[in-house]
Amino acid sequence: MSSATQTKTQTVECPQCGATVSVDVPAADATVRTSLYVAAFGDSVDVTCADDHRFWVYYC
């Protein structure tokens, strides 16, 4: 039996300008948070909005 990872696309807002960005998170029921800073640990995705602002999306 093989296990497949389910992903879900969620829309988040850039914390600097409010632009919306779609990100894939590894679980359909994941809770996401945005941050201007990278954390030392945890699962995250590095994102850049249309206005070229870089931020991180954390999920759990």
All heavy atoms as TSV, in Angstrom:
chain	resi	resn	atom	element	x	y	z
A	1	MET	N	N	0.842	-1.168	0.000
A	1	MET	CA	C	0.000	0.000	0.000
A	1	MET	C	C	0.892	1.238	0.000
A	1	MET	O	O	1.805	1.348	0.781
A	1	MET	CB	C	-0.881	-0.019	1.250
A	1	MET	CG	C	-1.758	1.194	1.342
A	1	MET	SD	S	-2.629	1.323	2.918
A	1	MET	CE	C	-3.923	0.141	2.660
A	2	SER	N	N	0.604	2.167	-0.898
A	2	SER	CA	C	1.410	3.385	-0.960
A	2	SER	C	C	0.640	4.532	-0.336
A	2	SER	O	O	-0.579	4.587	-0.370
A	2	SER	CB	C	1.770	3.721	-2.410
A	2	SER	OG	O	0.596	4.037	-3.116
A	3	SER	N	N	1.384	5.455	0.246
A	3	SER	CA	C	0.734	6.629	0.845
A	3	SER	C	C	1.030	7.834	-0.021
A	3	SER	O	O	2.172	8.106	-0.362
A	3	SER	CB	C	1.221	6.859	2.272
A	3	SER	OG	O	2.596	7.130	2.267
A	4	ALA	N	N	0.018	8.544	-0.384
A	4	ALA	CA	C	0.168	9.746	-1.206
A	4	ALA	C	C	-0.007	10.966	-0.316
A	4	ALA	O	O	-0.857	10.984	0.562
A	4	ALA	CB	C	-0.867	9.758	-2.320
A	5	THR	N	N	0.802	11.972	-0.577
A	5	THR	CA	C	0.697	13.215	0.172
A	5	THR	C	C	-0.362	14.090	-0.477
A	5	THR	O	O	-0.298	14.376	-1.663
A	5	THR	CB	C	2.049	13.949	0.186
A	5	THR	OG1	O	3.037	13.103	0.740
A	5	THR	CG2	C	1.957	15.227	0.982
A	6	GLN	N	N	-1.341	14.501	0.298
A	6	GLN	CA	C	-2.360	15.404	-0.212
A	6	GLN	C	C	-1.875	16.833	-0.043
A	6	GLN	O	O	-1.313	17.181	0.982
A	6	GLN	CB	C	-3.661	15.237	0.560
A	6	GLN	CG	C	-4.383	13.961	0.281
A	6	GLN	CD	C	-5.705	13.928	1.018
A	6	GLN	OE1	O	-5.817	14.424	2.129
A	6	GLN	NE2	N	-6.699	13.352	0.395
A	7	THR	N	N	-2.075	17.641	-1.062
A	7	THR	CA	C	-1.755	19.056	-0.942
A	7	THR	C	C	-3.022	19.869	-1.177
A	7	THR	O	O	-3.970	19.407	-1.804
A	7	THR	CB	C	-0.673	19.496	-1.951
A	7	THR	OG1	O	-1.147	19.247	-3.263
A	7	THR	CG2	C	0.638	18.779	-1.704
A	8	LYS	N	N	-3.012	21.061	-0.658
A	8	LYS	CA	C	-4.135	21.960	-0.831
A	8	LYS	C	C	-3.588	23.342	-1.137
A	8	LYS	O	O	-2.602	23.773	-0.543
A	8	LYS	CB	C	-4.976	22.019	0.442
A	8	LYS	CG	C	-6.159	22.952	0.339
A	8	LYS	CD	C	-6.951	22.994	1.617
A	8	LYS	CE	C	-8.097	23.976	1.478
A	8	LYS	NZ	N	-8.825	24.118	2.731
A	9	THR	N	N	-4.211	24.013	-2.066
A	9	THR	CA	C	-3.822	25.385	-2.373
A	9	THR	C	C	-4.631	26.321	-1.489
A	9	THR	O	O	-5.854	26.211	-1.421
A	9	THR	CB	C	-4.076	25.702	-3.854
A	9	THR	OG1	O	-3.331	24.784	-4.657
A	9	THR	CG2	C	-3.665	27.127	-4.186
A	10	GLN	N	N	-3.924	27.186	-0.789
A	10	GLN	CA	C	-4.581	28.182	0.051
A	10	GLN	C	C	-4.137	29.565	-0.397
A	10	GLN	O	O	-3.026	29.750	-0.875
A	10	GLN	CB	C	-4.234	27.978	1.526
A	10	GLN	CG	C	-4.834	26.729	2.103
A	10	GLN	CD	C	-4.783	26.721	3.617
A	10	GLN	OE1	O	-4.522	27.717	4.266
A	10	GLN	NE2	N	-5.035	25.561	4.185
A	11	THR	N	N	-4.999	30.530	-0.234
A	11	THR	CA	C	-4.685	31.911	-0.575
A	11	THR	C	C	-4.322	32.661	0.700
A	11	THR	O	O	-5.031	32.572	1.693
A	11	THR	CB	C	-5.889	32.582	-1.253
A	11	THR	OG1	O	-6.242	31.823	-2.411
A	11	THR	CG2	C	-5.562	33.994	-1.677
A	12	VAL	N	N	-3.192	33.357	0.654
A	12	VAL	CA	C	-2.744	34.163	1.791
A	12	VAL	C	C	-2.492	35.586	1.315
A	12	VAL	O	O	-2.344	35.834	0.124
A	12	VAL	CB	C	-1.459	33.587	2.430
A	12	VAL	CG1	C	-1.699	32.201	2.996
A	12	VAL	CG2	C	-0.316	33.545	1.432
A	13	GLU	N	N	-2.456	36.505	2.260
A	13	GLU	CA	C	-2.175	37.903	1.938
A	13	GLU	C	C	-0.746	38.251	2.312
A	13	GLU	O	O	-0.251	37.845	3.367
A	13	GLU	CB	C	-3.121	38.831	2.690
A	13	GLU	CG	C	-4.537	38.792	2.200
A	13	GLU	CD	C	-5.406	39.843	2.863
A	13	GLU	OE1	O	-4.890	40.667	3.655
A	13	GLU	OE2	O	-6.605	39.848	2.577
A	14	CYS	N	N	-0.102	39.034	1.466
A	14	CYS	CA	C	1.232	39.545	1.767
A	14	CYS	C	C	1.121	40.441	2.991
A	14	CYS	O	O	0.269	41.337	3.033
A	14	CYS	CB	C	1.759	40.331	0.575
A	14	CYS	SG	S	3.304	41.224	0.916
A	15	PRO	N	N	1.969	40.236	4.006
A	15	PRO	CA	C	1.884	41.071	5.207
A	15	PRO	C	C	2.329	42.519	4.981
A	15	PRO	O	O	2.067	43.376	5.819
A	15	PRO	CB	C	2.797	40.356	6.207
A	15	PRO	CG	C	3.639	39.440	5.420
A	15	PRO	CD	C	2.931	39.156	4.138
A	16	GLN	N	N	2.955	42.803	3.850
A	16	GLN	CA	C	3.404	44.175	3.590
A	16	GLN	C	C	2.396	44.981	2.788
A	16	GLN	O	O	2.156	46.147	3.088
A	16	GLN	CB	C	4.741	44.170	2.857
A	16	GLN	CG	C	5.882	43.709	3.738
A	16	GLN	CD	C	7.202	43.751	2.991
A	16	GLN	OE1	O	7.271	43.436	1.816
A	16	GLN	NE2	N	8.249	44.146	3.696
A	17	CYS	N	N	1.794	44.382	1.763
A	17	CYS	CA	C	0.919	45.159	0.875
A	17	CYS	C	C	-0.496	44.603	0.749
A	17	CYS	O	O	-1.355	45.248	0.161
A	17	CYS	CB	C	1.553	45.267	-0.510
A	17	CYS	SG	S	1.633	43.706	-1.411
A	18	GLY	N	N	-0.739	43.404	1.249
A	18	GLY	CA	C	-2.075	42.818	1.182
A	18	GLY	C	C	-2.389	42.083	-0.104
A	18	GLY	O	O	-3.494	41.596	-0.281
A	19	ALA	N	N	-1.435	41.998	-1.031
A	19	ALA	CA	C	-1.665	41.260	-2.274
A	19	ALA	C	C	-1.892	39.782	-1.948
A	19	ALA	O	O	-1.284	39.241	-1.035
A	19	ALA	CB	C	-0.466	41.404	-3.206
A	20	THR	N	N	-2.781	39.143	-2.691
A	20	THR	CA	C	-3.054	37.727	-2.441
A	20	THR	C	C	-2.122	36.849	-3.256
A	20	THR	O	O	-1.778	37.167	-4.394
A	20	THR	CB	C	-4.516	37.371	-2.764
A	20	THR	OG1	O	-4.793	37.716	-4.110
A	20	THR	CG2	C	-5.473	38.096	-1.843
A	21	VAL	N	N	-1.710	35.755	-2.634
A	21	VAL	CA	C	-0.804	34.796	-3.251
A	21	VAL	C	C	-1.336	33.402	-2.944
A	21	VAL	O	O	-1.742	33.119	-1.817
A	21	VAL	CB	C	0.628	34.947	-2.676
A	21	VAL	CG1	C	1.571	33.939	-3.303
A	21	VAL	CG2	C	1.147	36.347	-2.858
A	22	SER	N	N	-1.322	32.519	-3.933
A	22	SER	CA	C	-1.727	31.131	-3.729
A	22	SER	C	C	-0.494	30.302	-3.404
A	22	SER	O	O	0.533	30.414	-4.077
A	22	SER	CB	C	-2.394	30.571	-4.980
A	22	SER	OG	O	-3.602	31.237	-5.239
A	23	VAL	N	N	-0.590	29.496	-2.362
A	23	VAL	CA	C	0.507	28.613	-1.965
A	23	VAL	C	C	-0.027	27.208	-1.768
A	23	VAL	O	O	-1.178	27.015	-1.384
A	23	VAL	CB	C	1.199	29.091	-0.664
A	23	VAL	CG1	C	1.890	30.414	-0.870
A	23	VAL	CG2	C	0.222	29.183	0.480
A	24	ASP	N	N	0.819	26.222	-2.048
A	24	ASP	CA	C	0.479	24.829	-1.802
A	24	ASP	C	C	0.984	24.435	-0.428
A	24	ASP	O	O	2.147	24.680	-0.097
A	24	ASP	CB	C	1.109	23.914	-2.856
A	24	ASP	CG	C	0.458	24.072	-4.212
A	24	ASP	OD1	O	-0.744	24.389	-4.257
A	24	ASP	OD2	O	1.153	23.886	-5.230
A	25	VAL	N	N	0.116	23.866	0.368
A	25	VAL	CA	C	0.492	23.353	1.684
A	25	VAL	C	C	0.307	21.841	1.660
A	25	VAL	O	O	-0.544	21.333	0.929
A	25	VAL	CB	C	-0.315	24.016	2.822
A	25	VAL	CG1	C	0.051	25.485	2.943
A	25	VAL	CG2	C	-1.804	23.867	2.617
A	26	PRO	N	N	1.088	21.109	2.427
A	26	PRO	CA	C	1.115	19.656	2.297
A	26	PRO	C	C	-0.095	18.913	2.857
A	26	PRO	O	O	-0.241	17.743	2.590
A	26	PRO	CB	C	2.372	19.249	3.048
A	26	PRO	CG	C	2.580	20.334	4.028
A	26	PRO	CD	C	2.088	21.583	3.368
A	27	ALA	N	N	-0.942	19.578	3.594
A	27	ALA	CA	C	-2.097	18.884	4.166
A	27	ALA	C	C	-3.350	19.708	3.927
A	27	ALA	O	O	-3.322	20.940	4.035
A	27	ALA	CB	C	-1.904	18.659	5.652
A	28	ALA	N	N	-4.420	19.027	3.618
A	28	ALA	CA	C	-5.670	19.724	3.314
A	28	ALA	C	C	-6.207	20.491	4.511
A	28	ALA	O	O	-6.888	21.490	4.358
A	28	ALA	CB	C	-6.705	18.724	2.815
A	29	ASP	N	N	-5.879	20.045	5.725
A	29	ASP	CA	C	-6.400	20.702	6.927
A	29	ASP	C	C	-5.357	21.562	7.635
A	29	ASP	O	O	-5.507	21.894	8.802
A	29	ASP	CB	C	-6.969	19.670	7.891
A	29	ASP	CG	C	-5.919	18.675	8.359
A	29	ASP	OD1	O	-4.829	18.632	7.751
A	29	ASP	OD2	O	-6.189	17.936	9.304
A	30	ALA	N	N	-4.296	21.943	6.935
A	30	ALA	CA	C	-3.221	22.731	7.543
A	30	ALA	C	C	-3.685	24.141	7.876
A	30	ALA	O	O	-4.460	24.749	7.153
A	30	ALA	CB	C	-2.017	22.794	6.614
A	31	THR	N	N	-3.183	24.655	8.975
A	31	THR	CA	C	-3.399	26.040	9.368
A	31	THR	C	C	-2.170	26.830	8.928
A	31	THR	O	O	-1.043	26.414	9.182
A	31	THR	CB	C	-3.562	26.145	10.894
A	31	THR	OG1	O	-4.668	25.346	11.281
A	31	THR	CG2	C	-3.791	27.579	11.319
A	32	VAL	N	N	-2.380	27.958	8.252
A	32	VAL	CA	C	-1.245	28.733	7.746
A	32	VAL	C	C	-1.148	30.084	8.447
A	32	VAL	O	O	-2.148	30.645	8.894
A	32	VAL	CB	C	-1.338	28.948	6.214
A	32	VAL	CG1	C	-1.266	27.638	5.486
A	32	VAL	CG2	C	-2.572	29.712	5.833
A	33	ARG	N	N	0.090	30.581	8.543
A	33	ARG	CA	C	0.388	31.915	9.086
A	33	ARG	C	C	1.477	32.529	8.226
A	33	ARG	O	O	2.372	31.837	7.761
A	33	ARG	CB	C	0.903	31.825	10.519
A	33	ARG	CG	C	-0.138	31.410	11.508
A	33	ARG	CD	C	0.384	31.567	12.891
A	33	ARG	NE	N	-0.703	31.315	13.841
A	33	ARG	CZ	C	-0.561	31.355	15.122
A	33	ARG	NH1	N	0.603	31.644	15.642
A	33	ARG	NH2	N	-1.589	31.128	15.903
A	34	THR	N	N	1.413	33.840	8.070
A	34	THR	CA	C	2.443	34.529	7.299
A	34	THR	C	C	3.385	35.276	8.229
A	34	THR	O	O	3.005	35.659	9.334
A	34	THR	CB	C	1.821	35.528	6.304
A	34	THR	OG1	O	1.061	36.484	7.021
A	34	THR	CG2	C	0.948	34.822	5.284
A	35	SER	N	N	4.612	35.482	7.753
A	35	SER	CA	C	5.605	36.194	8.542
A	35	SER	C	C	6.590	36.885	7.606
A	35	SER	O	O	6.908	36.367	6.535
A	35	SER	CB	C	6.359	35.220	9.445
A	35	SER	OG	O	7.411	35.886	10.125
A	36	LEU	N	N	7.068	38.037	8.026
A	36	LEU	CA	C	8.117	38.736	7.271
A	36	LEU	C	C	9.489	38.132	7.527
A	36	LEU	O	O	10.451	38.463	6.834
A	36	LEU	CB	C	8.126	40.216	7.637
A	36	LEU	CG	C	6.899	41.009	7.215
A	36	LEU	CD1	C	6.974	42.426	7.774
A	36	LEU	CD2	C	6.787	41.046	5.706
A	37	TYR	N	N	9.577	37.265	8.533
A	37	TYR	CA	C	10.870	36.721	8.951
A	37	TYR	C	C	10.856	35.206	8.906
A	37	TYR	O	O	9.855	34.582	9.224
A	37	TYR	CB	C	11.202	37.185	10.373
A	37	TYR	CG	C	11.074	38.675	10.525
A	37	TYR	CD1	C	9.950	39.243	11.122
A	37	TYR	CD2	C	12.062	39.530	10.039
A	37	TYR	CE1	C	9.817	40.620	11.240
A	37	TYR	CE2	C	11.933	40.898	10.149
A	37	TYR	CZ	C	10.815	41.436	10.755
A	37	TYR	OH	O	10.691	42.785	10.865
A	38	VAL	N	N	11.997	34.640	8.559
A	38	VAL	CA	C	12.127	33.188	8.552
A	38	VAL	C	C	12.409	32.729	9.977
A	38	VAL	O	O	13.115	33.395	10.735
A	38	VAL	CB	C	13.235	32.731	7.572
A	38	VAL	CG1	C	14.596	33.206	8.008
A	38	VAL	CG2	C	13.194	31.234	7.378
A	39	ALA	N	N	11.811	31.624	10.358
A	39	ALA	CA	C	12.020	31.067	11.697
A	39	ALA	C	C	13.150	30.044	11.649
A	39	ALA	O	O	13.489	29.512	10.590
A	39	ALA	CB	C	10.746	30.413	12.203
A	40	ALA	N	N	13.712	29.775	12.799
A	40	ALA	CA	C	14.814	28.814	12.890
A	40	ALA	C	C	14.337	27.381	12.700
A	40	ALA	O	O	15.124	26.506	12.381
A	40	ALA	CB	C	15.505	28.962	14.240
A	41	PHE	N	N	13.051	27.133	12.901
A	41	PHE	CA	C	12.525	25.771	12.756
A	41	PHE	C	C	11.066	25.839	12.322
A	41	PHE	O	O	10.455	26.902	12.335
A	41	PHE	CB	C	12.645	25.005	14.068
A	41	PHE	CG	C	11.956	25.684	15.217
A	41	PHE	CD1	C	10.626	25.441	15.499
A	41	PHE	CD2	C	12.642	26.604	16.001
A	41	PHE	CE1	C	9.986	26.084	16.550
A	41	PHE	CE2	C	12.016	27.248	17.052
A	41	PHE	CZ	C	10.691	26.986	17.328
A	42	GLY	N	N	10.536	24.719	11.916
A	42	GLY	CA	C	9.147	24.647	11.471
A	42	GLY	C	C	9.044	24.485	9.974
A	42	GLY	O	O	10.003	24.713	9.234
A	43	ASP	N	N	7.881	24.084	9.517
A	43	ASP	CA	C	7.643	23.887	8.097
A	43	ASP	C	C	7.158	25.193	7.482
A	43	ASP	O	O	6.239	25.826	7.997
A	43	ASP	CB	C	6.584	22.798	7.895
A	43	ASP	CG	C	7.059	21.446	8.398
A	43	ASP	OD1	O	8.260	21.157	8.228
A	43	ASP	OD2	O	6.245	20.703	8.948
A	44	SER	N	N	7.786	25.583	6.382
A	44	SER	CA	C	7.424	26.866	5.772
A	44	SER	C	C	7.647	26.831	4.269
A	44	SER	O	O	8.321	25.953	3.741
A	44	SER	CB	C	8.244	28.004	6.380
A	44	SER	OG	O	9.604	27.852	6.053
A	45	VAL	N	N	7.070	27.830	3.610
A	45	VAL	CA	C	7.245	28.037	2.178
A	45	VAL	C	C	7.687	29.481	1.990
A	45	VAL	O	O	7.115	30.391	2.587
A	45	VAL	CB	C	5.910	27.790	1.426
A	45	VAL	CG1	C	6.069	28.075	-0.051
A	45	VAL	CG2	C	5.399	26.394	1.648
A	46	ASP	N	N	8.706	29.693	1.193
A	46	ASP	CA	C	9.207	31.025	0.857
A	46	ASP	C	C	8.366	31.550	-0.305
A	46	ASP	O	O	8.249	30.899	-1.335
A	46	ASP	CB	C	10.675	30.899	0.455
A	46	ASP	CG	C	11.339	32.228	0.189
A	46	ASP	OD1	O	10.702	33.272	0.338
A	46	ASP	OD2	O	12.526	32.204	-0.177
A	47	VAL	N	N	7.757	32.737	-0.150
A	47	VAL	CA	C	6.812	33.266	-1.130
A	47	VAL	C	C	7.207	34.687	-1.502
A	47	VAL	O	O	7.708	35.440	-0.673
A	47	VAL	CB	C	5.375	33.268	-0.528
A	47	VAL	CG1	C	4.383	33.820	-1.526
A	47	VAL	CG2	C	4.972	31.885	-0.075
A	48	THR	N	N	6.959	35.060	-2.756
A	48	THR	CA	C	7.132	36.432	-3.216
A	48	THR	C	C	5.837	36.868	-3.879
A	48	THR	O	O	5.320	36.173	-4.751
A	48	THR	CB	C	8.299	36.548	-4.215
A	48	THR	OG1	O	9.487	36.036	-3.604
A	48	THR	CG2	C	8.533	37.985	-4.633
A	49	CYS	N	N	5.313	38.014	-3.464
A	49	CYS	CA	C	4.047	38.504	-4.031
A	49	CYS	C	C	4.323	39.240	-5.346
A	49	CYS	O	O	5.469	39.428	-5.746
A	49	CYS	CB	C	3.320	39.402	-3.032
A	49	CYS	SG	S	3.995	41.063	-2.878
A	50	ALA	N	N	3.248	39.694	-5.985
A	50	ALA	CA	C	3.358	40.404	-7.266
A	50	ALA	C	C	4.128	41.717	-7.146
A	50	ALA	O	O	4.700	42.194	-8.119
A	50	ALA	CB	C	1.964	40.661	-7.830
A	51	ASP	N	N	4.152	42.298	-5.943
A	51	ASP	CA	C	4.905	43.536	-5.715
A	51	ASP	C	C	6.334	43.280	-5.275
A	51	ASP	O	O	7.018	44.179	-4.791
A	51	ASP	CB	C	4.185	44.404	-4.675
A	51	ASP	CG	C	2.897	44.993	-5.221
A	51	ASP	OD1	O	2.800	45.200	-6.443
A	51	ASP	OD2	O	1.984	45.246	-4.418
A	52	ASP	N	N	6.789	42.035	-5.419
A	52	ASP	CA	C	8.165	41.612	-5.128
A	52	ASP	C	C	8.525	41.670	-3.647
A	52	ASP	O	O	9.682	41.865	-3.282
A	52	ASP	CB	C	9.161	42.435	-5.955
A	52	ASP	CG	C	10.437	41.653	-6.248
A	52	ASP	OD1	O	10.371	40.406	-6.301
A	52	ASP	OD2	O	11.499	42.281	-6.415
A	53	HIS	N	N	7.529	41.521	-2.768
A	53	HIS	CA	C	7.788	41.417	-1.334
A	53	HIS	C	C	7.989	39.945	-0.992
A	53	HIS	O	O	7.175	39.109	-1.369
A	53	HIS	CB	C	6.610	41.961	-0.511
A	53	HIS	CG	C	6.324	43.395	-0.777
A	53	HIS	ND1	N	5.045	43.862	-0.998
A	53	HIS	CD2	C	7.144	44.473	-0.848
A	53	HIS	CE1	C	5.094	45.171	-1.199
A	53	HIS	NE2	N	6.352	45.563	-1.109
A	54	ARG	N	N	9.039	39.668	-0.267
A	54	ARG	CA	C	9.339	38.292	0.134
A	54	ARG	C	C	8.827	38.060	1.545
A	54	ARG	O	O	9.053	38.875	2.441
A	54	ARG	CB	C	10.839	38.054	0.087
A	54	ARG	CG	C	11.229	36.639	0.380
A	54	ARG	CD	C	12.719	36.474	0.234
A	54	ARG	NE	N	13.104	35.091	0.468
A	54	ARG	CZ	C	14.343	34.692	0.600
A	54	ARG	NH1	N	15.327	35.564	0.512
A	54	ARG	NH2	N	14.615	33.428	0.812
A	55	PHE	N	N	8.129	36.928	1.742
A	55	PHE	CA	C	7.667	36.547	3.071
A	55	PHE	C	C	7.558	35.041	3.160
A	55	PHE	O	O	7.745	34.337	2.174
A	55	PHE	CB	C	6.334	37.251	3.421
A	55	PHE	CG	C	5.171	36.893	2.538
A	55	PHE	CD1	C	4.238	35.957	2.949
A	55	PHE	CD2	C	4.989	37.506	1.313
A	55	PHE	CE1	C	3.148	35.638	2.148
A	55	PHE	CE2	C	3.905	37.202	0.499
A	55	PHE	CZ	C	2.984	36.259	0.930
A	56	TRP	N	N	7.278	34.553	4.353
A	56	TRP	CA	C	7.233	33.118	4.587
A	56	TRP	C	C	5.835	32.719	5.055
A	56	TRP	O	O	5.188	33.470	5.781
A	56	TRP	CB	C	8.266	32.700	5.637
A	56	TRP	CG	C	9.642	32.739	5.077
A	56	TRP	CD1	C	10.350	31.663	4.602
A	56	TRP	CD2	C	10.493	33.869	4.911
A	56	TRP	NE1	N	11.578	32.085	4.135
A	56	TRP	CE2	C	11.688	33.436	4.314
A	56	TRP	CE3	C	10.338	35.219	5.191
A	56	TRP	CZ2	C	12.725	34.297	4.011
A	56	TRP	CZ3	C	11.371	36.089	4.874
A	56	TRP	CH2	C	12.557	35.622	4.295
A	57	VAL	N	N	5.411	31.566	4.607
A	57	VAL	CA	C	4.132	31.009	5.030
A	57	VAL	C	C	4.448	29.737	5.819
A	57	VAL	O	O	5.096	28.831	5.310
A	57	VAL	CB	C	3.231	30.680	3.818
A	57	VAL	CG1	C	1.949	30.013	4.273
A	57	VAL	CG2	C	2.945	31.944	3.008
A	58	TYR	N	N	4.016	29.740	7.063
A	58	TYR	CA	C	4.208	28.581	7.948
A	58	TYR	C	C	2.931	27.803	8.043
A	58	TYR	O	O	1.843	28.377	8.008
A	58	TYR	CB	C	4.636	29.064	9.339
A	58	TYR	CG	C	5.977	29.719	9.322
A	58	TYR	CD1	C	6.087	31.086	9.138
A	58	TYR	CD2	C	7.117	28.958	9.440
A	58	TYR	CE1	C	7.321	31.697	9.080
A	58	TYR	CE2	C	8.366	29.565	9.375
A	58	TYR	CZ	C	8.464	30.932	9.194
A	58	TYR	OH	O	9.676	31.516	9.127
A	59	TYR	N	N	3.037	26.489	8.161
A	59	TYR	CA	C	1.854	25.665	8.262
A	59	TYR	C	C	2.036	24.602	9.321
A	59	TYR	O	O	3.154	24.165	9.610
A	59	TYR	CB	C	1.503	25.039	6.914
A	59	TYR	CG	C	2.648	24.371	6.220
A	59	TYR	CD1	C	2.972	23.043	6.459
A	59	TYR	CD2	C	3.441	25.078	5.310
A	59	TYR	CE1	C	4.038	22.441	5.817
A	59	TYR	CE2	C	4.512	24.483	4.660
A	59	TYR	CZ	C	4.795	23.156	4.927
A	59	TYR	OH	O	5.849	22.570	4.294
A	60	CYS	N	N	0.921	24.227	9.932
A	60	CYS	CA	C	0.941	23.151	10.934
A	60	CYS	C	C	-0.366	22.410	10.911
A	60	CYS	O	O	-1.319	22.824	10.303
A	60	CYS	CB	C	1.202	23.690	12.321
A	60	CYS	SG	S	0.015	24.907	12.870
